[in-house]
């Protein structure tokens, strides 16, 4: 056992530097994200958020909207003598757009408002011709508001269509290099298409402008470095004239941020230090308060500036870099504001305040933030995170188990990723948004990715990731976990859907885990009516229902598996609540689903396991194939009581693809949701060594990918993160496998010690109800020791490979610890 690693690290020791560092940062119960990642782009967090202008990106959640400004603050050494003028920007006049069928379009100057008018229409578009000019290859798009999703396509005259922006739900400023996307260096004409996705979708576009490519060598740093830590973001820069500076970006509080800059060497006579930031909406300098006020979409922002600062406005950063004079007043609702820093100023602080409703509240938050020092705030947050890490269950071992090759991933790497995963999980907690009518905290799917596509009221939560996140958060902060679960239950409408969203999530399992850890029967009963409606809707619609994808009658093995397992947890809940009628109804639903599963998810004479079934469609409908993805099919192994022939078919499907010597075990589109159930299913099938190997390959390759992502794929240069990133799934994958590697399993409700092969480890500080447990596991020796830290009582239990023992976690589980149980496939046909 790696006992020397069992204690929690100090938060500051998780600091990262270099090209693989994390860049996004937030704190629990804050609406603010620093350096959010555009997960639609292939570039890494460092590539997106680090540049010679030392940009600080901003994400902000308000009014159920997600605001994104990737260049909220920048620093420039602007030449005193103007250089060659930059090419002028070209604003696309709104009058030249045309609307497709069922689209309502209103144009006023550069402002566009488009909406799907027909109730049953799920998508539509507006379009116009543009010239993609190498002198102005960048399309800057300012989004003022969005309902549903918007997307951008570009079609050249040869008929080639480029996906510029997949479905997005963020407001703010977005930039796209059209010339690079088209691969055109000489310029060309093309059709720009703005699409609306989902019924009732609408978007307000403040402007679309073609701007010059940004070359920061003119006024940016000659050399720069950045670092990330839980307490803040550091930076340092050296400029061409010899000037140098360093600084930090930190949270001043939950509603404010501070950028502090110190000049180590003056810039000299040839350049002036300038602070600038992109804006969308209104902007002005409030001389009396000493702040720049921004009226951004759905939020008020304020930034303190040094005394005596004068503000100028530019169309784009290229104008500023050229040393142009700028304008005294903004002419448009998007662009760049800039203030010059006096040459004798050795250091300065930019306090940034935010409010969803009150501009003066934002100003007050900004001015208060500027009274702090960055070092003071960084120390505060490191101390805060130290307290959080102290409450995290502490594994004894961080070694990979059962992998043929660790690919250079060692225990220290796993340890750092484990604790950073818990930091990310807790930082994903968003406060209530009362201005949206939603009064509950939310565990965001990907706070740092600005994901905002869920049910109205809590659009930051995808049922898939968020329910899984709540399960793990219950070990750290059960009160917030329950509150987040309660909030989602308030969104279940009368027909049982969660705003029409169909995702293969774990609703009943989550409720059962919360109850098992806390013993709160009253909370379980309060949420039960909404949960019951949601479970019946899920069982009737075991398919994707998301955006414009909704095919009535489709059955998907991934969804059917999730629903069958969840109905099993629902039966346990009904038993606790003494509802015999519901127990019978859940069993009836489960039996019907299993019959459909047998009939539709096993094809041909060989009864090969497949993923998709569409009624009356032998080609398997819009997905273009029945077979589907490997783990999304193999996860059916987690269903207890499968007939022999079904389990054999699923194992054959798994064996045909599993390769322990390949990245991700030979699978693609790997998510913790389906990989976790596949690992469970392998254990249920008696394949404990394969379960261990698959889980650890996934853990290894999450770390190799460099990102906590939604999905992972095999790549030429190693595992590739994909989908939403950062995302809950990557975080929970790391935590779950580390726990299994220490003989601890949490997905059945009351936690268990489990005989995972080769485990010599344990977990300290497992909290449930009023008790705290210390767990020691040595599977090769066939035993475990469970210590109730509250009473000091110790109990030795037998734990051979393939067995499990529940841990008494709360007051309703006060029976003696039972003998070990060895899972075996049940009830064969």
N, C-alpha and C positions, 0 to 999 in steps of 0.2 A: 504494500500500500504506500502511496505517496503522502504519508502523514504530514510531511513538511509543507505540503501544498494545501492542507485541509482548511487552514484559516483564511478568512476573507482578505483580499489584498486591499491596500489603501487605494482610494479612487485615483489619486494622482499617478500611481504606478501603471495605470492602464493607458497612459499617454501614447500617442502614435505620431510618427513622422514619415516622410517619404511618400512614394507614389501610391501606396496601398492604404493610406490612412483614411479613416472615416472623416467626413467633413460636416455632415448635418449634426445639429445639436439642439436639444430642447430640454425642458424640465417638466415634471408632472404638474398638471393643472394649469399649464400655460397654453395660450393660443398661438404662441410664437414658435417658429422654426427658423433657425439660422442655417443658411446654405442648404435649402431643400434640393432634392435631386429630381430632375426631369427623367422619369423612368422610361419614357418613350425613346430617349436618345441612347445610343450605344455607349457613349463615353462614360468613363468611370466618374466617381464623385470628385476626385482630384482634378481630372480633366475638365469637368463642368464648372468647378468652383474656385480654381486657382489660376491666377493670371498676373502679369506684371502690374496691373492696376490695383492689386490686392482687393478684389471685390468681396463684399459681404452680401450674400443673398438673403432674402426675406420671404418666409411663408407666414401667412396669418389666416386664422379661421374666424369667421363672423357671419351672422345671418345665414348660416348653413351654406356659405360660400367659402372657397379656398383662394386666397389672394397670393399671387406669386410674382415677386420682383427679383430677378436673378442678379441685378446690379443695384441693390438698394443703396449701398455706399461704395465709393471707389476713391482711390488716392492717385494723384497725378503730379508729375513734375513738368508743368506746362512751360514751353519755351517763351521767354520774354519777347523775343523777336518772332513775329509770325512767320510760319513756314508756308509752303505752297498750300493754297486753299483746297479743302477736301471737295470732292464732287458733291453737288447738291442732292439732297434727298428728294424722292418723288412720292408724294402722297397720292394714293389711289382714290380718286373721287368716287363717292358712293353712288353717283347717278349712273354709272356704267354697268351696274350689276343687273342681271336678269334672274327671275325666280322660276323654279320648276313647279310642277303641279302641287296643289295643296300647300303652298308656301306663301305666307303673308310677308311682304317686304316693304319696309319704310326706309327711305334714304334722305339724309339731310347733311349736306356738305361732305364731311369724311365719316359721318356716323351712320352705321347700318344697324337696323333692327330686323331680324328675321325670325319667323316662328312657324311651326307646323300647325296649320289651321284645322285640318280634318281630324276628327276624333280617333279614327281607326288607322291613320297613317303613322307608320313607325320610322320613316326616314324621308328626307327630302334635301334639296340643295339649291344654292344660288351660285352663279358663276359669272366670270368676266374674262376678257382677254387682257394679258399683260405682256410686257417686254422684259425678259430676263437679261439684264445688262451686266456684263462683267464689272462695270464701274460701280454698279449698285446691286450686288448680287444677294443682299440680305433682305428678307422680308420680315419687318417688325409688325407684330399684330398686338393691338391693345384691346383686351376683352373687358368690358364693363360689367357684364352679368351673364349668367348662363343658367338655364334649367335643362336638365338632361345632359346631353353631351354634344360637343361640336368637333368637327374634324376638318382637315385640309387635304386636298388632293391637287396635283398638278398634272395636266395632260398636254404633251407636246403635239406638234402637228403630225408626227408619225403614229399617233395613237397610243403612245406609251404613257401609262399612268403611274405617277410617283406618290407614295404615301408620305406626305409632308408631316402630318400630325394625326396619329390615331385618336380615337375618341377621347376627348379631354373634358374635364369639368372644372378647370381652374380659371380664375379671372386674373387680370394683370397683364404683364408684358411678356411676349414670347418672340423668339428670333429664330429664323430658319435660313440656311444658306441654300438658296434655290439653285444656283449655278452648280454647286457641288452635288446636290441631289440629282440634277439632270445630267451631270457630267459634261456640261457645255462650257467652253472657254471663250467662244466668239460671240455669244449672245444668241437668243432665239425668241420667237413668239410662243406663247403657251396659254392654255386655259387654266385659270385658277378656280377651284371649286371648293366652296364652303358647305360642308354637309351638316345636317342636323340629325341626331340619332335618338330614337325613342319617341313614343307618342307624347305630344304636348311640348316637345323640346323647343327652346328659344334661345337666342343669343343677341347681345348688344355688342357691336364692334365699335370701339371709340375711334379707331383709325387702322389702316393698313398702309405701311410706308416701305418703299424700297430704299435701302440705305447702303452706304459704302461698307466694304469689309473693314473690320476693326483691326488695325495693326498697332499694337500697343508699344512698339519699340520707340516710337517718337517721343512719348511722354511717360511711359511706364518704367518700372524698375529694370535695371540691367541684370540684377540677380535678386532672387527672393526665395524665401522659405516659409513654410507654414507647419503648424502642428495642431493636433487635436487632443483634448483631454476632457473628462466629464465636467471640469470646472470652467472651461473656456477654450477659445481658439487663439493661438499665438501666430504672429507673423513678423518677418524682418525683411528689409529691402535695402539694396545699394543702387544708386542712380548713376547715370552716365557721367554727370559732372562731379562725382565723388561724394555726393550727399548720401546719408544713410539714416534709417529710422527703424524702430521696432514698435510693436504694440500688441494689444489683446482685444478680442471681442468676447464679452461676457454678458450673462444675464444679470441685470441689476436687481430685478425682481421678477415675479411671474408675468408682469405686464410691461416690462421695460428692458432695454438692452443698453450696453455701454461699449463704445469703441474708444480706447485710449491710445494715443500716439505720442511717442517721444522721439525727438530728433537727436541722433547720436552725432551727426556731422551736418552742417548746413548745406543746402543745395548749391550754393554759389550764386554768382551774379547772372547766370544765363537762364535760370529757371525759377518758377514760382510753384510752391506747393498748393494744390487745389483739392478740395473735397467736393465730390460730385455724386449725384444719384439719379437714376431713372425714375420717372413718375408716370402715372396714368391717372387722370382726374385733375382736380384743382391743386395749385401750388402757390405759395406766397411766403415772403419773409415777414415775420412778425417782429419788428424792431423792438417793441416794448418788452416782449417776453424773451427775445433773443433766440427764437426758434424758427425753423422752416416748418410751416404747416402743410401737410399733404392731405387732400380730401380724396383718398383712394377709393376704389369700388368697395362699398360695404364696410369701410373702416376709416377711422381718423388716425393719422400718424403725425408725430412731431419729432424734430431733430434739433437739439441745441447746437448753436454755432458760436465761435469765439466773438467777443465783444467787438463791435465796429465792422463786422463782416458785411460785404456787399454781395448781393446775389445776381447772377447772370443766368440766362437761359439759352440753351442750344438745341438744335434739332436732333443732334446725335453726338456721341463721343468723338467721332472723327473731327467734327468742327472744333471741339474743345482742344483736342491734341494739336491742331494746327495753330493754336494760339490766337484764334479769332476773338473779336471783342464780345460776341454774344449779344443778347437782347436784354433790355431792362424789364420787360414784361413778357410772360409766356403768350405765344400766339395760338397754341393748340393745347389739347388735353393730354398729349403725350410728348415726351422729350426728356431733356436733361437739365437739372438745376446744378449750379456750381457756386462755391464761395472760395475766395482766395484767402490763404492763411498768411498772416503778417510774418515777414522774414525773421523778426526777432523773437518769435514765439517758440520756446523750446519744447513745450508739450501742450497738448490740448485734449479735451474730452468731448465726445459727441454722445450725449444722452439721447436715447430714442424711446419714445413712449407711444402706446397704442391704446385705442379704445374702440369698441364696436359701435358706440352711440354718441359719445360726448367728446367734442374736440378739445375742450378745456381740461378734461380728464387726461387726455393724451399729453397735453402740454405739461401738466403737473407731473406726470410720470416721467417725462423726459428731463425736466429740470431737476427732479429728485435724483434720477440716475446719474446725472452729471456731477453730483456732489460726492459720489463714491470714487474710490480708486479701483482700477481693474484688479490689482493684486488682492485687495480686500474682498472683492466679490468672488474671485476665483477661489480664495481660501474658504469663503462661506459655502460655496457649492461643493467643493471637495469634502468639507465636513458633513454636509447634508448627504452626499452620496456614500460617504463612509458609513453613516447610520443605516442607509438602505442596504448596502452590501452586508452589513452585520446581520440583517434579518434573512438573508438568502440562505437556503439550505446549502451546507458546505460539503462537497464531495471529498472523499479520501483519495480517490484516484482519478487522474486525467489521462491515463494511457489509452491508446486505441487498442481494441481487442478484435482478434480474428481477421485482420486485414493482411493480405499477402505482402503489401508494400505500404509503408506509412507516407511515402512521397515527401519526406522531409517535415511532416507535421508531428511535432513533439508534444509532450505533456504540458509544457509551459504555454504553447500556442493554444491548446485546448482550454487550459485554465483561463487565459485572458479572454478568449472568445465566450466562454461560459458566463463570466461576470459581466462582460459587455452586453451579452444577450439580455441579462436581467436589467441592466441599465436602460437598454433600448425598450424593453417591454414596459417598464414603469414610466419612462419618458413619453410613451405613446398615450398616456392618460390625458384626455382633454377635459376641461371643465364644462359645466352646463352652459348652454347658449340660450339664456332666457329670451333674448331678442328674437330668437327663432321659435319660441314657444316650447323649447326642449329644456327640461330642468334637471337633467341627470348627467353625471360624468360618462364619458365614452372612452373605451379603449380603441384608439384609431387603428385601422388596418395598417397604415404606413404613414405616420405623422410626418416623417422626414421626406416622404415622396409626394405629399399633398394629395393623396388619394381621397376622392370626394364624390363617390358614385353610388352610395348606398341609399337606404330608405330616407325620404324627406324627414328632417328633424335631426337625424344622426347620419348624415351622408358620409361621414368619415369612417363609418363602420361597415365592413362587409361581413355578412353573417358567417362566412367561411372562416376567415382569420380571427375575427373578434371573439367568437365563442371559444375558440381554442385558446386565445390569449387569456380570456377570463379564467379558464381552468388553471393555468400556471400562475396567474396573478393572485389567485386565492391562497397560495402558499406564502405570498409576500404581504398582501393587503386585502384580506377577505372582505372588509367593509366596502372598499371601492369595487371589488369584483362583484359583489351582490348588487351594488347600486348601478353598475353598468349593465348587468343582466336585466335588472328591473326596467331600466330605460328602454332597452330593446323590446321588452315585452309590451310596453305601452304603445309601440308602433305596430303591433299586430292588428290588422283590420278585421272587420267582422267575418269576411270569408276565410280567414285564417292565414292569409299571405302576409309577408313582411314587405309591404309596399310593392307587391307583385314580383319580388325578387326570389328566384329559385336557385339556391346554392346548396351543395351537399354538406351542410354544416351539422354541428353536434349540439342540438338544442337541449334535449332531455339529458344527454350525458353531462352537459355543463351544469344543469340544475342539480343533478344527482351528486356530482362532485362537490358543488358548493354546500349542499346539505350534509354530505358525508363528512366534510371537514369542519363544519360549524355547528351541526345539529339544529339549525334554525328551521324548525318545522313551520313556524308561522310565516316566514318568508317564502318557503316552498309552496305553502297553500295559497298565499297571496298571488303568486305568479302563475299558478296552475291553470286557471281558466284560459288565459292567453296562450300558454304553452300547449294546452290540449288542442286548441284551434289550429295552431301552427303545425303541430305534428300530423293532424289529419290532412291538412293541406299538402304537406310535404309527401305524405304517403300517396295522395291522389295525383301528384305532379312530380314524379321522379325523373326530372329532366332539367336542362338549362332553361331558365327564364330570366333573361338579362338583356337590357337594352332592346335592340330590334330582333334579338334571337328568341323566338317563342313558337315552337312547333307542337301544336296540340296532339297529344297521343304518343309523342316520343317517349321511349323508355331507355334510360342510360344506366348501365351496370354500376357505375360509380355512385349515382344517386340512389339506386335501389339498395345497394349495400349499406350506404349511410342510413337510409330510412329504416331498414330492417333492424340494424343495430340500435338505432335510437329508440325504436319502439320497445326493444327489450328494456332499456333504461326507464322508459315511460311506465312499463308494467311495475317496476320496482317503486317508482314514485306513487303510482296509484295504490299500491299495497300499503305504503306508509300512511297515505291519506285515507285508507280504508274505503276505497271506491271500487267495489267488486265489479260493478257494471263497466267501468272504464277498463279495468284489467281485461275483461272479456272482449271489449271492443278492440283494444290494442292487439290482442292475440288474433282476432279475426282479420284485422288489417295486415298483420305480419304474415299470416298464413296466405292471404291473397297475394301479397307482394312476392313471397317466395315461389308461389305457383307461376306468376308472370316471369319471374327471374329464371326459373327452370325452362319455361316455354320459349322465351325470347332471347336469352343471353348465352345459349349453347346451340350451335348451328351444325346442320348436316348429320350424316350417319355417324361421324366420329364425335359428334356433340362437342365441337371445339368452342372454347370460351371466347366470347366477343363482348364488345362494349355497347353497341348501339342497336336499337330496333325502332323502326318507323312503321306505322300501320300502312298497309297497302303500298309499300315502296321497297321493292327488292334491292334497289341500289343504295338503300340506307340513307336516303334523303340528303339534305344540304351538306352534311359532313363528308360525303363522298366515299364512305366505306364503313363496313360493320365492325371491323376488327378492333379499332380504337387503339389506345395506348396501353402498354404493358402493365404498369402498376395500377392503373385505373381499373383494369380487369382483375388482376391478381389479388387486389385488396378484398375481393369477395371471400377469400380464405378466412377472414376474420369473423364471418358469420358462424356462430355456434350451431351445431346440429345439421350441417350440410350432409346430404347423402354421399356415399362413397364416390359415385360416378361424377358428381359435380366437383368434389374436392380434387379428384384425380385430374379432371379436365383443367381446373385452375392451376394445379401444380405443374401440369404439362406446359401450360402457357407461360408460367413463371420460368420453368427450366429452359424453355426454348430461347429465352432472352438473357437470363442471368449469367453474368461473367464476372467473377470476383477480381479478374485482372484488368478489367476495363473501367474507365471513369464511370462513376455513378452505378456501378454494378451492371453496366450494359443498357441502362434505361435512359429515356429522355422525358422531358416535361415532369421532372421529379418534384413533388410538393410534399411537405410534411404530412398533410392530410391523408394522401393516398399511400405514401411510404409507411407512415405509422401503422395504418391498418394492415398493410402487407406484412410488416414485421410481427404484428399481433397474430395474423393468420398463420404465418410460418411457425410460431410458437404453438398455436392451437393444433397445428398439423404434426407436431413432434419434431420439427426441423429447427431445433434450437441453435445449432451452429450456424446455419444459413441466416437465421434471424439476426444473430449477433454480427455476422459479417456484413450483411446488407446495411444495418443501422450504422455501423462504424465506417463503412465506405461513404455513406451519405454525410456523416459528421466530418470526415476527413476532407471531402470535396466541397462542402460548404466553406470550410476554412480556406481551401485552395482558391476558391472563386473570388475571395476578397470582399464578399458582400452578403449581408443578411437579405436574401431575396425571396420573392414569391415562388419562383421555379428555378430549376437548374437543368442545364443540358450539357451533353458532351461537346467538346470543342477541339479544334486543331491544336490549340496551345494550352489545353486544360479545361476543367469544368467552367461553364459560362453561366453567370447569373442572368436571370431574365424576369419578365413580368414586372410587377410592382417591386421597387427596391428604393430604400429599405422597406422590409415587410416583416410582419409577425412570423410568417412561416419559417424563415431562416433562423430566427431567434429561438422559436420553440423546438425546432429540429435539434439544435445544439443542446438545449437544456434536457430534452427528453432522452437523447442518447447517452449523455453523461450520467443521467440518473440510472438508466438501465445498466450502464457499465459499472455502477456501484450497487447493483442489486436492488434497485428501487423502481417501482412501477406505480403510476398514478391514474391511469385512464379507466379504472374500473369503479371508481368512487372512493371508498376508503383506501388509503395507500397500502401497498403490499411490498414485502420483500420477495424477490423473485430470483429463481435459480438460473440466471443468465450464465452460460458457460464461461469459465475462466475468471469469474469475478472474484477479486480480492480487494474489497473496498468498503464503502459505507457512506452514510450521509448523516451529518450532524445538524441539529437545529430544525428538524421537521416539525412544523407547528400545525396543530389541529385542535380546534376548540380551546380549552384551557391548558392543554398539554403540549410539551415539547419532547421530541423523541431523538435519541441517538441510535443510529443503526450501524452495525458492523456485520459484514458479509464475507464469508470465505467459502465459495461454492466448491472449489476443489477438495476442501476438507469436509464438505457436506453440512455446514452449519452457519447459523447467524445468531447474533446477540442483539436483543432489543432492550433499550434502557429508557424508562420513563424519567426524563430529567427533572420532572416536577416532584416525583416521590423518591427517585433513586432506585426504584425497583428494576431489577434486571431479569431477563428471561432468555435462556438458550433454547433455540429451536433447530430442528433438523431442516436442512435446505439443500437437498441434492439437485443436480441439474434438472430443469423441467418442472420444478415445484414452485409453489407460491404460498405465502402466509400473510393474511391481512394484519395490518397494524391498527391497534385500537387508537382512534384519532380524536374522538369526541364523546360527549356524554351519552349519546344514544348507541354507542358501540362498546359498552362497558363489560361485555361478556369476556370470558377468558380467551386468550389467543388460541385458535384452533390448530389442529394438526395440519401439516403441509398438504397442499392439494396439487396433484399433477394433472394439468389440462390434457384431455384427450378428445379427439373428434367424437361427437355424440350422435346417437340415433341414426344409424345407417339404413339405407334402403337395400 
